[in-house]
């Protein structure tokens, strides 16, 4: 008997360049704020009661961040500029909306549906 292997590849839609740019900008801004606050990822994780991997994933843009977590994080970094905070909160909302839209598109192509 001869064993054969094959790789099943599925076409998964990718996010648009503008969607990717929003996520990259948010992650870069958060990493920059952490560095300006002179905090390590481990210190942030401990202070926020998160895992270190959550901080790493947020800064890498692999996952989004809730507006509640973002506000708490910015307070920890001692960001007191309300305009700057609101700009980052709005950017986080855009990233979350883009990801939700992307995930719905992927599910639709796979034949799944999600409640809105």
Backbone as CSV, one residue per row, in Angstrom:
resi,resn,N_x,N_y,N_z,CA_x,CA_y,CA_z,C_x,C_y,C_z
1,UNK,0.837,-1.167,0.000,0.000,0.000,0.000,0.890,1.241,0.000
2,UNK,0.589,2.152,-0.864,1.367,3.381,-0.970,0.564,4.509,-0.328
3,UNK,1.215,5.193,0.600,0.563,6.328,1.256,0.790,7.583,0.429
4,UNK,-0.248,8.297,0.226,-0.111,9.562,-0.483,-0.579,10.686,0.428
5,UNK,0.034,11.775,0.262,-0.340,12.948,1.056,-0.726,14.077,0.115
6,UNK,-1.662,14.821,0.532,-2.019,16.001,-0.239,-2.303,17.137,0.727
7,UNK,-2.185,18.311,0.207,-2.446,19.501,1.009,-3.703,20.151,0.466
8,UNK,-4.668,20.328,1.344,-5.889,21.010,0.961,-5.698,22.486,1.212
9,UNK,-5.819,23.262,0.177,-5.650,24.698,0.325,-6.986,25.377,0.094
10,UNK,-7.265,26.302,0.957,-8.505,27.037,0.876,-8.178,28.495,0.576
11,UNK,-8.939,29.079,-0.308,-8.741,30.487,-0.608,-9.438,31.303,0.471
12,UNK,-8.653,32.024,1.243,-9.194,32.871,2.296,-8.977,34.319,1.882
13,UNK,-10.044,35.106,1.854,-9.864,36.497,1.469,-8.950,37.219,2.444
14,UNK,-8.129,38.077,1.906,-7.240,38.850,2.770,-7.847,40.216,3.018
15,UNK,-7.378,40.841,4.086,-7.851,42.181,4.384,-7.261,43.142,3.356
16,UNK,-7.949,44.249,3.121,-7.457,45.236,2.160,-6.254,45.961,2.739
17,UNK,-5.561,46.651,1.880,-4.370,47.389,2.314,-4.729,48.442,3.355
18,UNK,-5.852,49.131,3.173,-6.228,50.160,4.155,-6.600,49.529,5.490
19,UNK,-7.223,48.350,5.463,-7.541,47.650,6.708,-6.256,47.236,7.417
20,UNK,-5.313,46.695,6.651,-4.025,46.314,7.218,-3.290,47.529,7.780
21,UNK,-3.346,48.645,7.082,-2.651,49.855,7.519,-3.210,50.375,8.832
22,UNK,-4.518,50.298,9.007,-5.127,50.742,10.268,-4.620,49.893,11.425
23,UNK,-4.589,48.588,11.230,-4.122,47.685,12.281,-2.640,47.907,12.563
24,UNK,-1.859,48.092,11.512,-0.425,48.333,11.696,-0.167,49.659,12.397
25,UNK,-0.942,50.660,12.038,-0.759,51.972,12.672,-1.087,51.893,14.156
26,UNK,-2.201,51.230,14.501,-2.580,51.109,15.906,-1.516,50.349,16.684
27,UNK,-1.059,49.240,16.155,-0.059,48.449,16.876,1.249,49.237,17.032
28,UNK,1.646,49.956,16.000,2.873,50.761,16.086,2.716,51.885,17.111
29,UNK,1.559,52.520,17.134,1.304,53.591,18.105,1.368,53.056,19.530
30,UNK,0.773,51.893,19.753,0.769,51.328,21.106,2.170,50.902,21.542
31,UNK,2.918,50.332,20.629,4.298,49.952,20.939,5.123,51.199,21.264
32,UNK,4.930,52.260,20.473,5.635,53.518,20.698,5.261,54.118,22.059
33,UNK,3.989,54.099,22.403,3.549,54.637,23.693,4.173,53.854,24.848
34,UNK,4.253,52.542,24.683,4.872,51.718,25.735,6.342,52.074,25.897
35,UNK,7.031,52.204,24.780,8.455,52.528,24.836,8.689,53.916,25.430
36,UNK,7.831,54.880,25.080,7.956,56.220,25.655,7.699,56.208,27.164
37,UNK,6.819,55.307,27.602,6.538,55.159,29.029,7.632,54.356,29.734
38,UNK,8.592,53.874,28.960,9.714,53.080,29.474,9.231,51.845,30.241
39,UNK,8.327,51.117,29.590,7.791,49.887,30.158,8.116,48.723,29.228
40,UNK,8.349,47.571,29.814,8.531,46.360,29.025,7.164,45.722,28.803
41,UNK,7.105,44.820,27.846,5.854,44.095,27.611,5.466,43.303,28.859
42,UNK,6.446,42.760,29.535,6.178,41.992,30.749,5.602,42.887,31.854
43,UNK,6.133,44.094,31.996,5.616,45.027,32.997,4.171,45.419,32.679
44,UNK,3.899,45.650,31.412,2.538,46.004,30.997,1.585,44.855,31.300
45,UNK,1.986,43.665,30.941,1.136,42.500,31.180,0.819,42.364,32.667
46,UNK,1.808,42.525,33.495,1.604,42.407,34.940,0.657,43.506,35.445
47,UNK,0.897,44.736,35.025,0.087,45.866,35.483,-1.363,45.768,35.014
48,UNK,-1.572,45.259,33.805,-2.917,45.185,33.229,-3.618,43.875,33.575
49,UNK,-2.897,42.969,34.244,-3.420,41.639,34.565,-3.755,40.854,33.291
50,UNK,-2.856,40.970,32.321,-2.948,40.259,31.051,-1.791,39.272,30.981
51,UNK,-1.871,38.379,30.012,-0.717,37.533,29.729,0.264,38.347,28.891
52,UNK,1.536,37.989,28.978,2.535,38.666,28.145,2.218,38.457,26.667
53,UNK,1.675,37.286,26.335,1.367,37.019,24.929,0.265,37.940,24.411
54,UNK,-0.648,38.370,25.284,-1.682,39.307,24.835,-1.053,40.639,24.424
55,UNK,-0.122,41.133,25.224,0.562,42.381,24.895,1.317,42.222,23.583
56,UNK,2.011,41.125,23.443,2.776,40.858,22.218,1.851,40.807,21.003
57,UNK,0.719,40.101,21.117,-0.221,39.988,19.993,-0.843,41.332,19.639
58,UNK,-1.167,42.142,20.661,-1.723,43.471,20.392,-0.705,44.326,19.657
59,UNK,0.524,44.335,20.158,1.568,45.156,19.522,1.970,44.646,18.144
60,UNK,1.747,43.377,17.887,2.050,42.822,16.563,0.890,43.026,15.595
61,UNK,-0.247,43.461,16.126,-1.412,43.645,15.275,-2.144,42.353,14.980
62,UNK,-1.794,41.291,15.698,-2.421,39.991,15.462,-3.829,39.926,16.041
63,UNK,-4.089,40.719,17.071,-5.422,40.799,17.675,-5.740,42.268,17.908
64,UNK,-6.999,42.546,18.015,-7.423,43.901,18.317,-7.400,44.138,19.819
65,UNK,-7.845,45.316,20.196,-7.926,45.675,21.603,-9.260,46.384,21.800
66,UNK,-9.945,46.044,22.868,-11.221,46.700,23.139,-10.964,48.153,23.531
67,UNK,-11.971,48.985,23.345,-11.808,50.383,23.715,-11.610,50.529,25.220
68,UNK,-12.236,49.660,26.001,-12.061,49.691,27.458,-10.620,49.363,27.833
69,UNK,-10.087,48.289,27.249,-8.693,47.919,27.510,-7.742,49.006,27.016
70,UNK,-8.061,49.595,25.880,-7.199,50.636,25.323,-7.142,51.854,26.241
71,UNK,-8.281,52.283,26.726,-8.303,53.436,27.638,-7.502,53.143,28.907
72,UNK,-7.654,51.937,29.437,-6.901,51.554,30.638,-5.405,51.516,30.346
73,UNK,-5.049,51.002,29.190,-3.644,50.926,28.798,-3.038,52.323,28.655
74,UNK,-3.757,53.212,27.999,-3.260,54.576,27.826,-3.145,55.301,29.164
75,UNK,-4.062,55.026,30.078,-3.963,55.617,31.421,-2.716,55.095,32.126
76,UNK,-2.441,53.796,31.953,-1.235,53.214,32.545,0.018,53.866,31.966
77,UNK,-0.025,54.190,30.675,1.109,54.857,30.034,1.141,56.357,30.356
78,UNK,0.181,56.817,31.119,0.050,58.215,31.534,-0.134,59.155,30.336
79,UNK,-0.917,58.697,29.378,-1.289,59.537,28.241,-2.480,60.368,28.694
80,UNK,-2.269,61.658,28.838,-3.310,62.527,29.368,-3.968,63.390,28.294
81,UNK,-3.436,63.361,27.094,-3.986,64.143,25.989,-5.272,63.468,25.503
82,UNK,-6.415,64.091,25.795,-7.715,63.514,25.454,-7.898,63.355,23.948
83,UNK,-7.393,64.318,23.172,-7.504,64.227,21.709,-6.744,63.006,21.193
84,UNK,-5.555,62.809,21.695,-4.737,61.661,21.290,-5.421,60.351,21.691
85,UNK,-5.973,60.322,22.896,-6.683,59.131,23.369,-7.867,58.831,22.457
86,UNK,-8.657,59.833,22.150,-9.841,59.622,21.309,-9.464,59.191,19.894
87,UNK,-8.360,59.712,19.366,-7.904,59.282,18.039,-7.539,57.802,18.042
88,UNK,-6.861,57.354,19.096,-6.486,55.943,19.185,-7.704,55.062,19.422
89,UNK,-8.655,55.531,20.225,-9.891,54.777,20.457,-10.651,54.625,19.138
90,UNK,-10.734,55.701,18.370,-11.419,55.623,17.078,-10.680,54.678,16.129
91,UNK,-9.374,54.713,16.142,-8.593,53.795,15.313,-8.851,52.351,15.727
92,UNK,-8.931,52.091,17.016,-9.228,50.737,17.502,-10.610,50.286,17.030
93,UNK,-11.566,51.207,17.017,-12.912,50.872,16.525,-12.878,50.523,15.044
94,UNK,-12.113,51.277,14.277,-11.987,51.018,12.841,-11.368,49.636,12.615
95,UNK,-10.321,49.338,13.362,-9.658,48.032,13.225,-10.638,46.908,13.567
96,UNK,-11.382,47.073,14.654,-12.348,46.038,15.057,-13.422,45.865,13.992
97,UNK,-13.930,46.968,13.445,-14.955,46.891,12.401,-14.405,46.213,11.148
98,UNK,-13.175,46.554,10.786,-12.551,45.934,9.614,-12.401,44.432,9.806
99,UNK,-11.977,44.036,10.996,-11.804,42.600,11.262,-13.139,41.873,11.261
100,UNK,-14.163,42.500,11.816,-15.495,41.881,11.828,-15.998,41.694,10.408
101,UNK,-15.815,42.723,9.585,-16.230,42.655,8.189,-15.459,41.567,7.454
102,UNK,-14.159,41.528,7.687,-13.306,40.514,7.053,-13.755,39.117,7.466
103,UNK,-14.009,38.923,8.762,-14.423,37.603,9.252,-15.770,37.183,8.676
104,UNK,-16.696,38.135,8.525,-17.987,37.805,7.909,-17.784,37.377,6.462
105,UNK,-16.883,38.060,5.743,-16.610,37.690,4.356,-16.008,36.296,4.258
106,UNK,-15.090,35.974,5.150,-14.479,34.636,5.163,-15.545,33.594,5.441
107,UNK,-16.377,33.847,6.442,-17.441,32.893,6.780,-18.406,32.709,5.621
108,UNK,-18.756,33.790,4.949,-19.683,33.702,3.821,-19.097,32.841,2.710
109,UNK,-17.812,33.005,2.441,-17.173,32.189,1.405,-17.121,30.723,1.804
110,UNK,-17.101,30.461,3.097,-17.073,29.080,3.585,-18.481,28.507,3.751
111,UNK,-19.480,29.341,3.572,-20.856,28.876,3.681,-21.436,29.001,5.081
112,UNK,-20.793,29.741,5.938,-21.278,29.954,7.295,-21.925,31.325,7.366
113,UNK,-22.769,31.494,8.361,-23.320,32.825,8.607,-23.228,33.126,10.098
114,UNK,-23.087,34.388,10.406,-23.007,34.838,11.794,-24.127,35.821,12.043
115,UNK,-24.680,35.798,13.236,-25.661,36.850,13.545,-24.952,38.178,13.705
116,UNK,-25.570,39.252,13.287,-24.944,40.582,13.400,-25.082,41.158,14.754
